[in-house]
Amino acid sequence: MIAAPVNVDSRLMAAENKRERPALSEVDRSGAVFSALRDLLKPYENEFAVKIDKPGNCYLETKSASLNGRRLFFAAAKIKKNYVSFYLTPLYMFPDLSQRISPTLKKHMQGQSCFNLTFVDQACLDELEQLTQAGFQKLKSQALL
């Protein structure tokens, strides 16, 4: 079997690019993203029941049952195989909140109320913090807490 010729310039460029950015392992990167998203949920722990709070998975729901007799899911952060997901149910419940989402954050959106992040992006985190606060206020104003 004959090996294809290797372009030395492309290998050098790849090596230089690796030197410019410190290499974080996938686990470290996911952990940093999860930690940042988990911090967004901390202020709401007293208002909601914490259904799950373990490394890589956090889930908040209402303390009391809603109209269908079940607790209402508020928000969650969960490490998946290739990204960290942030779920914010009020976006689904109150479509007007979705109109506030910037094009940059929309690129991370999966479905109507989920965002998949692979790295810490402070602008996206700030926007998610604002959306989470707005969603909380909507639930509170509708007496759904």
N, C-alpha and C positions, 0 to 999 in steps of 0.2 A: 504494500500500500504506500503510495507516495503522499507525503505531507504537503499541504498547501503552503505556499510561501507566506511568511509572517511579515506583516508590515511593522517594522521596528518603531517608526514614528508614532503609530497609534498606541503601541504598548507603552512608550515613554509618556505620551499624553495621559493615558489612563493612570499610570503611576503618579504623575504630577497631580492629577485631580484627587487621588486618594490622599496625598499629602496635605492638600489644602483643607480638606474636611476631616476632622477626627472621626475615625470609624467607631460607631457605637454598635454594639451587638443589637440584634433585633429585640432581644429580651429587655435590654436597657432602654431602648427607644420606646417600646410599648409600655414599659413601666413608667417612664417619664410622662408619656401622654396620659396614661390612666391616672396618675397622681394629680396631674393638672385638672383633669375632668372631675376627679373625685373631690377636689377642693371646691369646684363650682357647686357641688351638692351639699357640702358641709353646713352652710347657713340655713338649710331647710330641714335639718335633722330633727329639730324641736317641733316643727309644724307637721311632719309626716312620720309614718312608721318606717323604720329601716327594716325592710324584709330580708335583704342580704347585704352583708358588709364583710367581705373577705378579700384577700389579695386577688386583684384582677376582676372583681365583680362587686358592684354596689347597686342597690335597687331600692327606691323610695316609693311608698304608696300611702294613700290616705289612712288615717287612724281608724276611721269608721267606714261602714259600708255605704255605698252610694245607692242610687235608685234601683239597680238590679240586684242588690243584696251583697255585692262583692266590693272589696276595696278598689279604689281607683288608682291605677298606675300613674305616677307623676313623672319620674325620670330615672335613668340608669346609665351606668358606664360599665363596659365590659370588654376585656381583652379577648380578641379573636385571633385567628391564626396569622393574618397578615395586616391587621389594623386594630384600632380600638374604636368601638362603637359608643356613641352617646345618643341615648333615646330621650326624646322630650315630647311626651304625649299631648300636652296642650297645643302643640302645633297642628296636630291632627284634629283636635276638638274645636279649635278656634282658628279657622283658616286665615283670618285677617292677620294673625301673628306671622304667618309665612310670607306675607307681603313685605315684611321688614328685612328679610334675609338678603344679604349682599350677594352679588355674583360670585365673589371669592368663596364665601361660605357655601353657596349653592353647589359649587363643584364637589364638595365633600358630602353632599346630601344623597341619601339612599332612601327612596320612598318619600313618605310625607312627614315623617318625624324622626328620622335617624340620620346621624352624621358619622362617617367613617374617617378617622384621622390616622395618619401614619407617622406624623412628627408634630412637635409642639410648635404651633403657629399662634403667637400672642394675639394677633388681630382676630383670628377665628375664635380663640378662647374668650376674648373680651366680648365679642358679639354673642357667643353662646351664653355667657353670663347675663347679658342684657335680655336675651330671649327667655332664659330660665326665670329671671325676675318677672318679666312680663307675663309669662305663663302662670307663675305663682299668683300674681295679682288677679289674673282673670279667674282662676279657680276660686280665689278668696271672694271676689266680687259676686260670683255666681253661687256662693254658699255651698261649694262642693268639698270643702276641707273637713 
